[in-house]
Amino acid sequence: MSSLDDEAPHIAAIELSMAAGFQFLHLPDDTGQALVAIHAERRHPHVVETYTIQSMTEAVAARFRTEDYPHGDPLWQEHGTVEEVVTALLTLPPHGDPDAPTMTRRASSSLWPPGNA
């Protein structure tokens, strides 16, 4: 299997998130020459959904109440591959749905700030 085949499901998940309205910020290293991470976010009236990618196998996604973003605890979070976290985020029940997460939870200690991996 080629590298492009390995990347295909991750790229497809990113493309789905683009179609779903996520906006992107590319985070460069200190020199501005290399990309350290990609951060994506989508805002709704009551929640903000985000994901950050450091590599195809290192990504984290979260949903926050608007008033808790960006420094509060998330309502939901997931880490894993890009495909896993983006798919999980896109399939979350909409905020306000009876099955949607409503209680904040302490952020996982495995959350990493971009550039500090």
C-alpha positions as CSV (number, residue, x, y, z in Angstrom):
1,M,0.0,0.0,0.0
2,S,1.4,3.4,-1.0
3,S,1.7,6.4,1.3
4,L,-1.1,8.1,-0.6
5,D,-3.3,5.1,0.1
6,D,-2.5,5.3,3.8
7,E,-3.4,9.0,3.8
8,A,-6.6,8.7,1.7
9,P,-9.1,8.1,4.6
10,H,-7.6,10.9,6.7
11,I,-7.7,13.4,3.8
12,A,-11.3,12.3,3.0
13,A,-12.3,13.0,6.6
14,I,-10.7,16.5,6.4
15,E,-12.6,17.1,3.2
16,L,-15.9,16.1,4.8
17,S,-15.2,18.5,7.7
18,M,-14.5,21.3,5.2
19,A,-17.9,20.6,3.5
20,A,-19.5,20.7,7.0
21,G,-18.2,24.2,7.5
22,F,-15.0,23.8,9.5
23,Q,-12.5,26.7,9.1
24,F,-8.7,26.0,9.3
25,L,-5.7,27.6,10.8
26,H,-2.2,26.4,9.9
27,L,0.2,26.6,12.8
28,P,3.9,27.0,11.7
29,D,7.0,26.3,13.8
30,D,9.1,29.2,15.3
31,T,10.9,29.7,12.0
32,G,7.6,29.8,9.9
33,Q,9.1,27.3,7.6
34,A,7.5,24.1,8.7
35,L,3.9,23.2,9.6
36,V,3.6,22.0,13.2
37,A,-0.2,21.5,13.3
38,I,-3.5,22.2,11.7
39,H,-6.4,23.5,13.8
40,A,-10.0,23.4,12.6
41,E,-13.0,24.8,14.2
42,R,-16.7,25.2,13.6
43,R,-19.0,27.5,15.6
44,H,-22.6,27.0,16.4
45,P,-24.9,29.2,18.5
46,H,-24.1,27.3,21.7
47,V,-21.1,25.1,21.0
48,V,-17.7,25.2,19.3
49,E,-16.3,22.1,17.7
50,T,-12.6,21.8,17.1
51,Y,-9.9,19.4,16.0
52,T,-6.1,19.7,15.9
53,I,-3.8,17.6,13.8
54,Q,-0.1,17.0,14.4
55,S,0.1,14.0,12.1
56,M,-2.2,11.6,10.4
57,T,-2.0,9.4,13.6
58,E,-2.0,12.2,16.2
59,A,-5.2,14.3,16.4
60,V,-7.6,15.5,19.0
61,A,-11.2,16.7,18.6
62,A,-13.5,18.4,21.1
63,R,-16.8,20.1,21.6
64,F,-17.1,23.0,24.0
65,R,-19.9,25.2,25.2
66,T,-19.4,28.5,23.6
67,E,-18.8,30.2,27.0
68,D,-16.1,27.7,27.9
69,Y,-14.1,27.9,24.7
70,P,-11.1,28.0,24.5
71,H,-10.0,27.8,28.1
72,G,-12.8,25.6,29.7
73,D,-13.4,21.9,29.9
74,P,-14.9,20.2,26.9
75,L,-18.3,18.5,26.7
76,W,-16.7,15.8,24.6
77,Q,-13.3,14.9,23.3
78,E,-11.6,12.2,21.4
79,H,-8.0,11.5,20.4
80,G,-6.6,9.1,17.7
81,T,-6.0,9.2,14.0
82,V,-7.3,12.1,11.9
83,E,-10.0,9.8,10.4
84,E,-11.1,8.5,13.8
85,V,-11.4,11.9,15.5
86,V,-13.0,13.8,12.6
87,T,-15.5,11.0,12.0
88,A,-16.4,10.9,15.6
89,L,-16.8,14.6,15.8
90,L,-19.0,14.8,12.6
91,T,-21.2,12.0,13.9
92,L,-21.9,13.5,17.3
93,P,-25.5,14.3,17.9
94,P,-26.3,18.0,17.4
95,H,-26.2,20.1,20.5
96,G,-29.6,20.1,22.1
97,D,-30.4,16.5,20.9
98,P,-31.2,14.2,23.9
99,D,-28.1,12.0,23.0
100,A,-25.7,15.0,22.7
101,P,-23.1,15.4,25.5
102,T,-24.3,18.1,28.0
103,M,-21.9,17.8,31.0
104,T,-18.4,19.2,30.8
105,R,-15.6,16.8,31.6
106,R,-12.0,17.5,32.6
107,A,-9.8,17.7,29.6
108,S,-7.6,14.7,29.1
109,S,-4.0,15.1,30.2
110,S,-3.0,13.7,26.8
111,L,-4.2,16.9,25.1
112,W,-1.1,18.6,23.8
113,P,-0.6,22.1,22.8
114,P,0.7,22.4,19.2
115,G,4.5,22.5,19.1
116,N,4.9,20.8,22.5
117,A,4.6,17.2,21.6
